[in-house]
Amino acid sequence: MNAAGRGDAPGSGRYGEAVFRPGQPDEGGRVDLGALAYDDITLARLRALGAGPGWRCLDVGAGTGTVSRRLLDEAGVTSVLAVDRDVRFLTGRPVPGLDVLEADVTAPDFDPGRFRLVHARFVLMHLPERLRLVTALAGLVEPGGVLVLGDAVDLTSDRAPDNPYARVMRAMWQGLRDAIGTDVTWVPSCPRLLRDAGLAPVAAEIHVPPLQPGSPISRFWVDTWERSREAMLATGLVDDAAVDAAIRYLDSDACAALSAGLLTAWGRKPAET
Ligand SMILES: C[S@@+](CC[C@H](N)C(=O)[O-])C[C@H]1O[C@@H](n2cnc3c(N)ncnc32)[C@H](O)[C@@H]1O
């Protein structure tokens, strides 16, 4: 990885443009499937960290806003500012306490204020500026507050058992990297990046949702592959038949594979003395 946090051959396209365009039919449904698979674990962690009444929160790259809304409805936080480059899925479902801001978090002048909780899930992995952003997001946390980052951990390494799913997942990560600069290789370093950003203590956990036919996570991967099929084929690692075989495999009892996990890492900003 180079100093900008980019790999050897990062893509020049951007999330939401080259792939995962919000205007594509039911892109919100795809993001919601991922949320269904991971929201319970995210909410449990945010509540364990203290999110509750009195907390002002920032949800960066909020997507369809499931975490933002559950922070308000279930944790009872005071307010959530949900930020996204495209807010169509956020403005469609307003709730009291939810403020929506359309903004590019990579913009040098992105400065929406200071918050007790700053949260970003499945966002930094798609942004080549990720290392700078860890520091920038830490700067938005008020003293005593917490920064929580969630990103994907790939479990289809060369040593993982070979199967139709693993072949297509490897092609997906490579295709997304070539197309938009997505990179998950740095994710295990997340706790250290938080520490380097001046947060302490830091900690992390990983959740791997079970791949079962018809489950939200299995449907999420199928939909994600369909939307990134062109990028996967361009890698030369798979062809259409291999993608179709992986889709059938995921929906069958033959499936014996590990989903990508969600690594959630958090760190506290020291309180002012
Ligand atoms: C994979 S989705 C994750 C959505 C949500 N955080 C979740 O976990 O369900 C990534 C989100 O980040 C947003 N995003 C991507 N690049 C962004 C940027 N530069 N600034 C703000 N939001 C961005 C996308 O529009 C999308 O809604």
PDBQT file of the ligand as one rigid body, heavy atoms in Angstrom, charges set to zero:
ROOT
HETATM    1  C1  LIG A 301     -21.498   0.325   0.971  1.00  0.00    +0.000 C 
HETATM    2  S1  LIG A 301     -22.462   1.712   1.304  1.00  0.00    +0.000 S 
HETATM    3  C2  LIG A 301     -22.586   1.629   3.083  1.00  0.00    +0.000 C 
HETATM    4  C3  LIG A 301     -23.823   2.296   3.614  1.00  0.00    +0.000 C 
HETATM    5  C4  LIG A 301     -23.996   2.235   5.135  1.00  0.00    +0.000 C 
HETATM    6  N1  LIG A 301     -22.900   2.874   5.819  1.00  0.00    +0.000 N 
HETATM    7  C5  LIG A 301     -24.156   0.816   5.610  1.00  0.00    +0.000 C 
HETATM    8  O1  LIG A 301     -23.218   0.255   6.171  1.00  0.00    +0.000 OA
HETATM    9  O2  LIG A 301     -25.254   0.249   5.408  1.00  0.00    +0.000 OA
HETATM   10  C6  LIG A 301     -21.318   3.073   1.098  1.00  0.00    +0.000 C 
HETATM   11  C7  LIG A 301     -21.979   4.433   1.224  1.00  0.00    +0.000 C 
HETATM   12  O3  LIG A 301     -20.961   5.448   1.243  1.00  0.00    +0.000 OA
HETATM   13  C8  LIG A 301     -21.357   6.502   0.415  1.00  0.00    +0.000 C 
HETATM   14  N2  LIG A 301     -20.151   7.200  -0.083  1.00  0.00    +0.000 N 
HETATM   15  C9  LIG A 301     -19.238   6.725  -0.954  1.00  0.00    +0.000 A 
HETATM   16  N3  LIG A 301     -18.279   7.647  -1.159  1.00  0.00    +0.000 NA
HETATM   17  C10 LIG A 301     -18.608   8.721  -0.400  1.00  0.00    +0.000 A 
HETATM   18  C11 LIG A 301     -18.013   9.993  -0.194  1.00  0.00    +0.000 A 
HETATM   19  N4  LIG A 301     -16.878  10.315  -0.827  1.00  0.00    +0.000 N 
HETATM   20  N5  LIG A 301     -18.615  10.867   0.654  1.00  0.00    +0.000 NA
HETATM   21  C12 LIG A 301     -19.768  10.528   1.284  1.00  0.00    +0.000 A 
HETATM   22  N6  LIG A 301     -20.373   9.340   1.130  1.00  0.00    +0.000 NA
HETATM   23  C13 LIG A 301     -19.809   8.437   0.293  1.00  0.00    +0.000 A 
HETATM   24  C14 LIG A 301     -22.140   5.849  -0.704  1.00  0.00    +0.000 C 
HETATM   25  O4  LIG A 301     -22.960   6.775  -1.377  1.00  0.00    +0.000 OA
HETATM   26  C15 LIG A 301     -22.897   4.767   0.058  1.00  0.00    +0.000 C 
HETATM   27  O5  LIG A 301     -24.129   5.254   0.531  1.00  0.00    +0.000 OA
ENDROOT
TORSDOF 0
